[in-house]
């Protein structure tokens, strides 16, 4: 049986909030972009400029795939939506989300049996 899921769910902690992000599956074009631009293990040896350029491009691809976000709140306790994910404050959260989004697009991912992922981000 296929392990394909119609929505990718990422659950993580961020800045004191328990956040659930639901995304559309990664497109073939998104997967190719990541695979072509970041060979396995390359980020640890990449220059600062290369890491920044890749992270920016990955976020630009990931954020439009967000269908919903739950549990993310501002300092006043008001719920925040996906529109804030482009703000620098949420860079660590988006980094966790796009990495889990990528893992969910991998056929051999033993951690993603039901389209759900848990991660932790210091925020």
RACOR-V120220 format. One line per field, one symbol per residue. phi: phi as a letter, one per 40 degrees, with the letter a starting at -180 (. if undefined). psi: psi as a letter, one per 30 degrees, with the letter a starting at -180 (. if undefined). A space follows every 10 residues. Layout:
phi=???
psi=???
//
This chain:
phi=.cbcbcbcbb bacafgbcbb bbbccccccc ccdccccbcd gcccbccdcc ccccdccccc ccdccccabb gcbcccgccb bccccccddc dccccccccc ccdccccccc cbcbgbbbab bcg
psi=kkgkkfkkkk klkjhfkjkk kklllkleee eeeeeffilk geefflleee eeeeeeeeef eeeffkelkk fklafggkkk afffffkeeg eeeeeeeeee eeefgkehjf fhfggkkklk ke.
//
